[in-house]
Every structure is written in structure tokens, then in C-alpha cells.
Amino acid sequence: MSSTASASPLAAGWPAGYRINPSAPRLPAALVDAFRTLPVAAIGDAMSRNIGTIGLRQYHARLETTMVGQALTVRVRPGDNLMIHKALLMAQPGDVLVVDGGGDITQALVGGLMRTTCVARQLAGLVIDGAVRDLCEWAEDGMPVFARGHTHRGPSKDGPGEINVPIAVASLAVMPGDLVVGDADGVIAIPAEEAETVLEKTQAHLRKEAQIRESNRSGTADPERFNAILRAKGLPV
């Protein structure tokens, strides 16, 4: 990639609306792997409970599938996938392709042929704020995909678009290289520089949940857990 790729697109000679930046540095594999057993809900709890996608659904069949990988971000014109094809040529094994398609579902951005490319390039999965098609192929094992909706109508390939830029996907801000985790509950993005801290906070949160779960199971939950909150609000309990 040319050193001009990360410069202002107009200053670097790019046409208006086009930009291709280099991929972000890789996180340690052990750190990425550590998130594979963590539920998205617990990660969200550790990140203030107000971060994550809204309105996406999974199109792969197995609910227990967990998607973990660093974000390769793409912004496209709704209904056009030219720059998604270019991004797939840049993708590294373990990447999650995250596409800001503006939430449009009138034309699919990815389909079965592109799924074949994703599998061949060993992507960890896809997050599409737009539509997919060829649902029977996406339902097969091997390539998690979360999308806004689906349609049989195919995309154009005219551009414009941008690769490895900050995007917003279904109310979730995603930076290139963010650690993206998805499961049956939803998708969340963790800033790369915060991944170790979020890992520690999530593990601590899960230990706390385990204690609460055991007290719920055994019937020994402390009533003061909620009564104290109610009394603080003025209720005589």
C-alpha cells in the first residue's frame, strides 16, 4: 500500500468519496482468543451497558456460534458493494468485515459468491448494516454473519466507498482494528487499546455473576441487594 493511502484522499489524488487506508496493527493472538469464551452481554456489562449494535440479526444457523476478530471496516454507498470486493482482497485471516451500508435493505451487499471468498480468506465473520442474500448458503456452518435484513435484489458495483475508516454500524461506532465480538445476543466492538482492560473487567464481572447465580439457585440471595435501592428512593421496605 502506498504511503499516501492514509493521507487526505483529495490531497493524495483519490476521487471524492474514495479512500483506502492500510489495515490496523494486529492484536496478540492470545488476547483475541481470550474473548472467544466471553458472552457479548457480559462484555457489554463491563463496558457500561450502552455499547453494541441495535437491530441486527444473525443469518448463520447455529445460535452458539461466537465471532471474534479485528475489524476491517468499509463504508459504502447504500446498495453498492464495489469497495467490499476490494476490502476482501485486503482481508487477513481472522478479520471481521464490518460494513456501514447506511442500514439500507433494498439491495443486498453480500451474497453466496462473496461468502465463498470470505471462507477462502478465513475471515472470522461479517457485520453488515445492510442486507444479505442467498440465505441458505449463509446458514451453513463456517462463516458467521450479522446483518440488518435480507433481499433477493443484488447490488451495483460503481462506488464510491472507503476502507479502514471510522464507521457507525447499527448504533455501534467501530474503528479499524477494533476487536469485534458477536454472538446470539448481538455484536460489540472493543477499542484495540482497551482490549486487555475490558478482558479483565469482563472476567471479574463473570465471577460476580457466578456468585449471584449460585445464591439464586440455592435460595440464599440477599434481599438487601434490591431493598436498599428501594429505600434510597423513599420506599418503606
C-alpha angles and dihedrals in degrees: 000000000000118000087238091066094090095044125096104298094229093045090049092052097256117147114253111278096024128102134153116189127185117264119266122259115277122254118228110279092231091057092050091047092052090067094056093087097042119099115233089231091059092046088051091050089053090050097055098274095263102089127089145070123304123202102014124123132197118249097189112094106231113082092198093061114119121200118205128169147105120287123257098189128208132181116197140174107263109272096013124104105179093116092044088062089050091048091053089057088056097043120120125207110279096026121136111219107222115189128192102206095162092253091282115152101177092098129027117245097197134024143169097296091054089047088060089055091048091053092047092051090046098237116180091225147294136265112195124186088199139043136310131198138197090059096180090062094047089050090064119098120264108055122059114208131182118189143164095242146313141255138167091232112107130223135252121241103215105104153185109185147133134231128208096009130127110277141175118228121184093332092316121116111218128188124196108272096021114144107250121201124184135177139148091298097054145275131295134181123215119199107246093234091054098045097102093048093047090049091055093045092048093050090050090049091052091051089053091048090051090057092049092047091053093049089049090050094048096041093240099117113144109247089207089072089082103013091066090055092049093049090050087058091053101261114140100231 
